[in-house]
Amino acid sequence: MQSLKLRQNMIKIALEEFIRSRENQQLLEKINAACKPPLSEEEQVLLRKINRSHRRLVEGEW
């Protein structure tokens, strides 16, 4: 009977820790999303140009 209670307590602690960890991960994702401002149209165009240029530079190296 005591081992069953011990096992139940261990499972309870593990679940609480898992839930706390998951909540922390979700909170971090929300904070990161809120802190990351969306790119302006000008920034998006520049980013596409940079990506194209980089792709040409490394083409054939892999």
mmCIF file as gemmi writes it, N, C-alpha and C atoms, coordinates in Angstrom:
data_model
loop_
_atom_site.group_PDB
_atom_site.id
_atom_site.type_symbol
_atom_site.label_atom_id
_atom_site.label_alt_id
_atom_site.label_comp_id
_atom_site.label_asym_id
_atom_site.label_entity_id
_atom_site.label_seq_id
_atom_site.pdbx_PDB_ins_code
_atom_site.Cartn_x
_atom_site.Cartn_y
_atom_site.Cartn_z
_atom_site.occupancy
_atom_site.B_iso_or_equiv
_atom_site.pdbx_formal_charge
_atom_site.auth_seq_id
_atom_site.auth_asym_id
_atom_site.pdbx_PDB_model_num
ATOM 1 N N . MET Axp A 1 ? 0.829 -1.197 0 1 0 ? 1 A 1
ATOM 2 C CA . MET Axp A 1 ? 0 0 0 1 0 ? 1 A 1
ATOM 3 C C . MET Axp A 1 ? 0.875 1.264 0 1 0 ? 1 A 1
ATOM 4 N N . GLN Axp A 2 ? 1.953 1.226 0.761 1 0 ? 2 A 1
ATOM 5 C CA . GLN Axp A 2 ? 2.833 2.388 0.854 1 0 ? 2 A 1
ATOM 6 C C . GLN Axp A 2 ? 3.562 2.621 -0.477 1 0 ? 2 A 1
ATOM 7 N N . SER Axp A 3 ? 3.935 1.54 -1.152 1 0 ? 3 A 1
ATOM 8 C CA . SER Axp A 3 ? 4.619 1.69 -2.439 1 0 ? 3 A 1
ATOM 9 C C . SER Axp A 3 ? 3.677 2.27 -3.496 1 0 ? 3 A 1
ATOM 10 N N . LEU Axp A 4 ? 2.4 1.928 -3.42 1 0 ? 4 A 1
ATOM 11 C CA . LEU Axp A 4 ? 1.411 2.479 -4.344 1 0 ? 4 A 1
ATOM 12 C C . LEU Axp A 4 ? 1.271 3.979 -4.121 1 0 ? 4 A 1
ATOM 13 N N . LYS Axp A 5 ? 1.227 4.386 -2.87 1 0 ? 5 A 1
ATOM 14 C CA . LYS Axp A 5 ? 1.115 5.802 -2.537 1 0 ? 5 A 1
ATOM 15 C C . LYS Axp A 5 ? 2.365 6.564 -2.998 1 0 ? 5 A 1
ATOM 16 N N . LEU Axp A 6 ? 3.531 5.952 -2.81 1 0 ? 6 A 1
ATOM 17 C CA . LEU Axp A 6 ? 4.782 6.553 -3.242 1 0 ? 6 A 1
ATOM 18 C C . LEU Axp A 6 ? 4.791 6.711 -4.761 1 0 ? 6 A 1
ATOM 19 N N . ARG Axp A 7 ? 4.363 5.673 -5.474 1 0 ? 7 A 1
ATOM 20 C CA . ARG Axp A 7 ? 4.311 5.727 -6.93 1 0 ? 7 A 1
ATOM 21 C C . ARG Axp A 7 ? 3.35 6.814 -7.405 1 0 ? 7 A 1
ATOM 22 N N . GLN Axp A 8 ? 2.186 6.903 -6.771 1 0 ? 8 A 1
ATOM 23 C CA . GLN Axp A 8 ? 1.206 7.936 -7.139 1 0 ? 8 A 1
ATOM 24 C C . GLN Axp A 8 ? 1.776 9.329 -6.9 1 0 ? 8 A 1
ATOM 25 N N . ASN Axp A 9 ? 2.491 9.496 -5.808 1 0 ? 9 A 1
ATOM 26 C CA . ASN Axp A 9 ? 3.085 10.789 -5.495 1 0 ? 9 A 1
ATOM 27 C C . ASN Axp A 9 ? 4.156 11.157 -6.526 1 0 ? 9 A 1
ATOM 28 N N . MET Axp A 10 ? 4.961 10.178 -6.932 1 0 ? 10 A 1
ATOM 29 C CA . MET Axp A 10 ? 5.987 10.431 -7.941 1 0 ? 10 A 1
ATOM 30 C C . MET Axp A 10 ? 5.356 10.824 -9.274 1 0 ? 10 A 1
ATOM 31 N N . ILE Axp A 11 ? 4.271 10.145 -9.647 1 0 ? 11 A 1
ATOM 32 C CA . ILE Axp A 11 ? 3.569 10.465 -10.889 1 0 ? 11 A 1
ATOM 33 C C . ILE Axp A 11 ? 2.991 11.874 -10.81 1 0 ? 11 A 1
ATOM 34 N N . LYS Axp A 12 ? 2.423 12.216 -9.67 1 0 ? 12 A 1
ATOM 35 C CA . LYS Axp A 12 ? 1.853 13.549 -9.477 1 0 ? 12 A 1
ATOM 36 C C . LYS Axp A 12 ? 2.93 14.617 -9.63 1 0 ? 12 A 1
ATOM 37 N N . ILE Axp A 13 ? 4.07 14.408 -9.016 1 0 ? 13 A 1
ATOM 38 C CA . ILE Axp A 13 ? 5.176 15.376 -9.105 1 0 ? 13 A 1
ATOM 39 C C . ILE Axp A 13 ? 5.665 15.498 -10.546 1 0 ? 13 A 1
ATOM 40 N N . ALA Axp A 14 ? 5.8 14.367 -11.231 1 0 ? 14 A 1
ATOM 41 C CA . ALA Axp A 14 ? 6.255 14.381 -12.621 1 0 ? 14 A 1
ATOM 42 C C . ALA Axp A 14 ? 5.272 15.131 -13.515 1 0 ? 14 A 1
ATOM 43 N N . LEU Axp A 15 ? 3.987 14.915 -13.325 1 0 ? 15 A 1
ATOM 44 C CA . LEU Axp A 15 ? 2.977 15.613 -14.125 1 0 ? 15 A 1
ATOM 45 C C . LEU Axp A 15 ? 2.983 17.118 -13.852 1 0 ? 15 A 1
ATOM 46 N N . GLU Axp A 16 ? 3.102 17.469 -12.589 1 0 ? 16 A 1
ATOM 47 C CA . GLU Axp A 16 ? 3.158 18.897 -12.237 1 0 ? 16 A 1
ATOM 48 C C . GLU Axp A 16 ? 4.365 19.563 -12.886 1 0 ? 16 A 1
ATOM 49 N N . GLU Axp A 17 ? 5.496 18.887 -12.854 1 0 ? 17 A 1
ATOM 50 C CA . GLU Axp A 17 ? 6.715 19.421 -13.46 1 0 ? 17 A 1
ATOM 51 C C . GLU Axp A 17 ? 6.564 19.548 -14.973 1 0 ? 17 A 1
ATOM 52 N N . PHE Axp A 18 ? 5.955 18.542 -15.602 1 0 ? 18 A 1
ATOM 53 C CA . PHE Axp A 18 ? 5.719 18.592 -17.044 1 0 ? 18 A 1
ATOM 54 C C . PHE Axp A 18 ? 4.817 19.762 -17.411 1 0 ? 18 A 1
ATOM 55 N N . ILE Axp A 19 ? 3.733 19.935 -16.666 1 0 ? 19 A 1
ATOM 56 C CA . ILE Axp A 19 ? 2.787 21.018 -16.937 1 0 ? 19 A 1
ATOM 57 C C . ILE Axp A 19 ? 3.466 22.373 -16.747 1 0 ? 19 A 1
ATOM 58 N N . ARG Axp A 20 ? 4.24 22.519 -15.693 1 0 ? 20 A 1
ATOM 59 C CA . ARG Axp A 20 ? 4.946 23.773 -15.433 1 0 ? 20 A 1
ATOM 60 C C . ARG Axp A 20 ? 5.937 24.076 -16.554 1 0 ? 20 A 1
ATOM 61 N N . SER Axp A 21 ? 6.644 23.051 -16.993 1 0 ? 21 A 1
ATOM 62 C CA . SER Axp A 21 ? 7.612 23.217 -18.079 1 0 ? 21 A 1
ATOM 63 C C . SER Axp A 21 ? 6.904 23.636 -19.368 1 0 ? 21 A 1
ATOM 64 N N . ARG Axp A 22 ? 5.794 22.993 -19.668 1 0 ? 22 A 1
ATOM 65 C CA . ARG Axp A 22 ? 5.027 23.324 -20.884 1 0 ? 22 A 1
ATOM 66 C C . ARG Axp A 22 ? 4.479 24.746 -20.825 1 0 ? 22 A 1
ATOM 67 N N . GLU Axp A 23 ? 3.975 25.138 -19.67 1 0 ? 23 A 1
ATOM 68 C CA . GLU Axp A 23 ? 3.469 26.504 -19.505 1 0 ? 23 A 1
ATOM 69 C C . GLU Axp A 23 ? 4.587 27.519 -19.697 1 0 ? 23 A 1
ATOM 70 N N . ASN Axp A 24 ? 5.77 27.224 -19.165 1 0 ? 24 A 1
ATOM 71 C CA . ASN Axp A 24 ? 6.913 28.122 -19.335 1 0 ? 24 A 1
ATOM 72 C C . ASN Axp A 24 ? 7.309 28.243 -20.803 1 0 ? 24 A 1
ATOM 73 N N . GLN Axp A 25 ? 7.29 27.123 -21.524 1 0 ? 25 A 1
ATOM 74 C CA . GLN Axp A 25 ? 7.629 27.141 -22.942 1 0 ? 25 A 1
ATOM 75 C C . GLN Axp A 25 ? 6.615 27.967 -23.731 1 0 ? 25 A 1
ATOM 76 N N . GLN Axp A 26 ? 5.346 27.814 -23.429 1 0 ? 26 A 1
ATOM 77 C CA . GLN Axp A 26 ? 4.314 28.583 -24.12 1 0 ? 26 A 1
ATOM 78 C C . GLN Axp A 26 ? 4.449 30.071 -23.816 1 0 ? 26 A 1
ATOM 79 N N . LEU Axp A 27 ? 4.76 30.405 -22.577 1 0 ? 27 A 1
ATOM 80 C CA . LEU Axp A 27 ? 4.947 31.803 -22.2 1 0 ? 27 A 1
ATOM 81 C C . LEU Axp A 27 ? 6.134 32.398 -22.944 1 0 ? 27 A 1
ATOM 82 N N . LEU Axp A 28 ? 7.231 31.661 -23.031 1 0 ? 28 A 1
ATOM 83 C CA . LEU Axp A 28 ? 8.402 32.135 -23.761 1 0 ? 28 A 1
ATOM 84 C C . LEU Axp A 28 ? 8.071 32.378 -25.231 1 0 ? 28 A 1
ATOM 85 N N . GLU Axp A 29 ? 7.314 31.48 -25.836 1 0 ? 29 A 1
ATOM 86 C CA . GLU Axp A 29 ? 6.926 31.653 -27.237 1 0 ? 29 A 1
ATOM 87 C C . GLU Axp A 29 ? 6.074 32.9 -27.423 1 0 ? 29 A 1
ATOM 88 N N . LYS Axp A 30 ? 5.178 33.17 -26.49 1 0 ? 30 A 1
ATOM 89 C CA . LYS Axp A 30 ? 4.336 34.368 -26.574 1 0 ? 30 A 1
ATOM 90 C C . LYS Axp A 30 ? 5.164 35.633 -26.402 1 0 ? 30 A 1
ATOM 91 N N . ILE Axp A 31 ? 6.1 35.611 -25.48 1 0 ? 31 A 1
ATOM 92 C CA . ILE Axp A 31 ? 6.975 36.776 -25.267 1 0 ? 31 A 1
ATOM 93 C C . ILE Axp A 31 ? 7.806 37.031 -26.511 1 0 ? 31 A 1
ATOM 94 N N . ASN Axp A 32 ? 8.396 35.986 -27.068 1 0 ? 32 A 1
ATOM 95 C CA . ASN Axp A 32 ? 9.204 36.15 -28.28 1 0 ? 32 A 1
ATOM 96 C C . ASN Axp A 32 ? 8.378 36.692 -29.436 1 0 ? 32 A 1
ATOM 97 N N . ALA Axp A 33 ? 7.155 36.204 -29.588 1 0 ? 33 A 1
ATOM 98 C CA . ALA Axp A 33 ? 6.286 36.686 -30.672 1 0 ? 33 A 1
ATOM 99 C C . ALA Axp A 33 ? 5.929 38.153 -30.462 1 0 ? 33 A 1
ATOM 100 N N . ALA Axp A 34 ? 5.71 38.545 -29.225 1 0 ? 34 A 1
ATOM 101 C CA . ALA Axp A 34 ? 5.336 39.931 -28.94 1 0 ? 34 A 1
ATOM 102 C C . ALA Axp A 34 ? 6.512 40.885 -29.122 1 0 ? 34 A 1
ATOM 103 N N . CYS Axp A 35 ? 7.709 40.405 -28.89 1 0 ? 35 A 1
ATOM 104 C CA . CYS Axp A 35 ? 8.908 41.258 -28.99 1 0 ? 35 A 1
ATOM 105 C C . CYS Axp A 35 ? 9.437 41.362 -30.406 1 0 ? 35 A 1
ATOM 106 N N . LYS Axp A 36 ? 8.977 40.505 -31.266 1 0 ? 36 A 1
ATOM 107 C CA . LYS Axp A 36 ? 9.47 40.475 -32.637 1 0 ? 36 A 1
ATOM 108 C C . LYS Axp A 36 ? 8.525 41.287 -33.52 1 0 ? 36 A 1
ATOM 109 N N . PRO Axp A 37 ? 8.925 42.5 -33.86 1 0 ? 37 A 1
ATOM 110 C CA . PRO Axp A 37 ? 8.037 43.31 -34.689 1 0 ? 37 A 1
ATOM 111 C C . PRO Axp A 37 ? 7.961 42.75 -36.11 1 0 ? 37 A 1
ATOM 112 N N . PRO Axp A 38 ? 6.82 42.889 -36.756 1 0 ? 38 A 1
ATOM 113 C CA . PRO Axp A 38 ? 6.701 42.402 -38.131 1 0 ? 38 A 1
ATOM 114 C C . PRO Axp A 38 ? 7.591 43.221 -39.069 1 0 ? 38 A 1
ATOM 115 N N . LEU Axp A 39 ? 8.056 42.591 -40.133 1 0 ? 39 A 1
ATOM 116 C CA . LEU Axp A 39 ? 8.895 43.297 -41.103 1 0 ? 39 A 1
ATOM 117 C C . LEU Axp A 39 ? 8.039 44.227 -41.956 1 0 ? 39 A 1
ATOM 118 N N . SER Axp A 40 ? 8.579 45.386 -42.24 1 0 ? 40 A 1
ATOM 119 C CA . SER Axp A 40 ? 7.9 46.307 -43.147 1 0 ? 40 A 1
ATOM 120 C C . SER Axp A 40 ? 8.038 45.765 -44.569 1 0 ? 40 A 1
ATOM 121 N N . GLU Axp A 41 ? 7.28 46.316 -45.494 1 0 ? 41 A 1
ATOM 122 C CA . GLU Axp A 41 ? 7.355 45.878 -46.891 1 0 ? 41 A 1
ATOM 123 C C . GLU Axp A 41 ? 8.772 46.088 -47.426 1 0 ? 41 A 1
ATOM 124 N N . GLU Axp A 42 ? 9.362 47.198 -47.08 1 0 ? 42 A 1
ATOM 125 C CA . GLU Axp A 42 ? 10.728 47.501 -47.52 1 0 ? 42 A 1
ATOM 126 C C . GLU Axp A 42 ? 11.726 46.47 -46.971 1 0 ? 42 A 1
ATOM 127 N N . GLU Axp A 43 ? 11.564 46.088 -45.717 1 0 ? 43 A 1
ATOM 128 C CA . GLU Axp A 43 ? 12.441 45.103 -45.116 1 0 ? 43 A 1
ATOM 129 C C . GLU Axp A 43 ? 12.251 43.726 -45.761 1 0 ? 43 A 1
ATOM 130 N N . GLN Axp A 44 ? 11.016 43.397 -46.102 1 0 ? 44 A 1
ATOM 131 C CA . GLN Axp A 44 ? 10.743 42.11 -46.751 1 0 ? 44 A 1
ATOM 132 C C . GLN Axp A 44 ? 11.414 42.042 -48.118 1 0 ? 44 A 1
ATOM 133 N N . VAL Axp A 45 ? 11.331 43.147 -48.877 1 0 ? 45 A 1
ATOM 134 C CA . VAL Axp A 45 ? 11.967 43.196 -50.198 1 0 ? 45 A 1
ATOM 135 C C . VAL Axp A 45 ? 13.478 43.046 -50.039 1 0 ? 45 A 1
ATOM 136 N N . LEU Axp A 46 ? 14.062 43.773 -49.089 1 0 ? 46 A 1
ATOM 137 C CA . LEU Axp A 46 ? 15.496 43.699 -48.852 1 0 ? 46 A 1
ATOM 138 C C . LEU Axp A 46 ? 15.909 42.291 -48.445 1 0 ? 46 A 1
ATOM 139 N N . LEU Axp A 47 ? 15.141 41.659 -47.599 1 0 ? 47 A 1
ATOM 140 C CA . LEU Axp A 47 ? 15.443 40.301 -47.158 1 0 ? 47 A 1
ATOM 141 C C . LEU Axp A 47 ? 15.412 39.323 -48.338 1 0 ? 47 A 1
ATOM 142 N N . ARG Axp A 48 ? 14.441 39.47 -49.222 1 0 ? 48 A 1
ATOM 143 C CA . ARG Axp A 48 ? 14.382 38.6 -50.404 1 0 ? 48 A 1
ATOM 144 C C . ARG Axp A 48 ? 15.616 38.805 -51.288 1 0 ? 48 A 1
ATOM 145 N N . LYS Axp A 49 ? 16.033 40.057 -51.453 1 0 ? 49 A 1
ATOM 146 C CA . LYS Axp A 49 ? 17.227 40.353 -52.267 1 0 ? 49 A 1
ATOM 147 C C . LYS Axp A 49 ? 18.481 39.751 -51.637 1 0 ? 49 A 1
ATOM 148 N N . ILE Axp A 50 ? 18.59 39.872 -50.329 1 0 ? 50 A 1
ATOM 149 C CA . ILE Axp A 50 ? 19.741 39.307 -49.616 1 0 ? 50 A 1
ATOM 150 C C . ILE Axp A 50 ? 19.759 37.789 -49.787 1 0 ? 50 A 1
ATOM 151 N N . ASN Axp A 51 ? 18.604 37.16 -49.644 1 0 ? 51 A 1
ATOM 152 C CA . ASN Axp A 51 ? 18.524 35.703 -49.784 1 0 ? 51 A 1
ATOM 153 C C . ASN Axp A 51 ? 18.919 35.263 -51.19 1 0 ? 51 A 1
ATOM 154 N N . ARG Axp A 52 ? 18.446 35.974 -52.216 1 0 ? 52 A 1
ATOM 155 C CA . ARG Axp A 52 ? 18.806 35.637 -53.601 1 0 ? 52 A 1
ATOM 156 C C . ARG Axp A 52 ? 20.31 35.78 -53.813 1 0 ? 52 A 1
ATOM 157 N N . SER Axp A 53 ? 20.856 36.876 -53.317 1 0 ? 53 A 1
ATOM 158 C CA . SER Axp A 53 ? 22.285 37.128 -53.466 1 0 ? 53 A 1
ATOM 159 C C . SER Axp A 53 ? 23.099 36.048 -52.765 1 0 ? 53 A 1
ATOM 160 N N . HIS Axp A 54 ? 22.697 35.696 -51.572 1 0 ? 54 A 1
ATOM 161 C CA . HIS Axp A 54 ? 23.41 34.666 -50.82 1 0 ? 54 A 1
ATOM 162 C C . HIS Axp A 54 ? 23.326 33.321 -51.533 1 0 ? 54 A 1
ATOM 163 N N . ARG Axp A 55 ? 22.153 33.007 -52.06 1 0 ? 55 A 1
ATOM 164 C CA . ARG Axp A 55 ? 21.962 31.742 -52.764 1 0 ? 55 A 1
ATOM 165 C C . ARG Axp A 55 ? 22.92 31.655 -53.965 1 0 ? 55 A 1
ATOM 166 N N . ARG Axp A 56 ? 23.068 32.782 -54.705 1 0 ? 56 A 1
ATOM 167 C CA . ARG Axp A 56 ? 23.993 32.791 -55.85 1 0 ? 56 A 1
ATOM 168 C C . ARG Axp A 56 ? 25.439 32.611 -55.392 1 0 ? 56 A 1
ATOM 169 N N . LEU Axp A 57 ? 25.788 33.214 -54.266 1 0 ? 57 A 1
ATOM 170 C CA . LEU Axp A 57 ? 27.152 33.113 -53.755 1 0 ? 57 A 1
ATOM 171 C C . LEU Axp A 57 ? 27.536 31.688 -53.37 1 0 ? 57 A 1
ATOM 172 N N . VAL Axp A 58 ? 26.611 30.968 -52.766 1 0 ? 58 A 1
ATOM 173 C CA . VAL Axp A 58 ? 26.932 29.634 -52.268 1 0 ? 58 A 1
ATOM 174 C C . VAL Axp A 58 ? 26.512 28.531 -53.224 1 0 ? 58 A 1
ATOM 175 N N . GLU Axp A 59 ? 25.944 28.894 -54.363 1 0 ? 59 A 1
ATOM 176 C CA . GLU Axp A 59 ? 25.487 27.914 -55.331 1 0 ? 59 A 1
ATOM 177 C C . GLU Axp A 59 ? 26.632 26.998 -55.746 1 0 ? 59 A 1
ATOM 178 N N . GLY Axp A 60 ? 26.388 25.724 -55.669 1 0 ? 60 A 1
ATOM 179 C CA . GLY Axp A 60 ? 27.385 24.742 -56.083 1 0 ? 60 A 1
ATOM 180 C C . GLY Axp A 60 ? 28.397 24.396 -54.993 1 0 ? 60 A 1
ATOM 181 N N . GLU Axp A 61 ? 28.363 25.053 -53.86 1 0 ? 61 A 1
ATOM 182 C CA . GLU Axp A 61 ? 29.312 24.76 -52.794 1 0 ? 61 A 1
ATOM 183 C C . GLU Axp A 61 ? 28.897 23.559 -51.965 1 0 ? 61 A 1
ATOM 184 N N . TRP Axp A 62 ? 27.64 23.164 -52.036 1 0 ? 62 A 1
ATOM 185 C CA . TRP Axp A 62 ? 27.182 22.065 -51.19 1 0 ? 62 A 1
ATOM 186 C C . TRP Axp A 62 ? 27.165 20.821 -51.965 1 0 ? 62 A 1
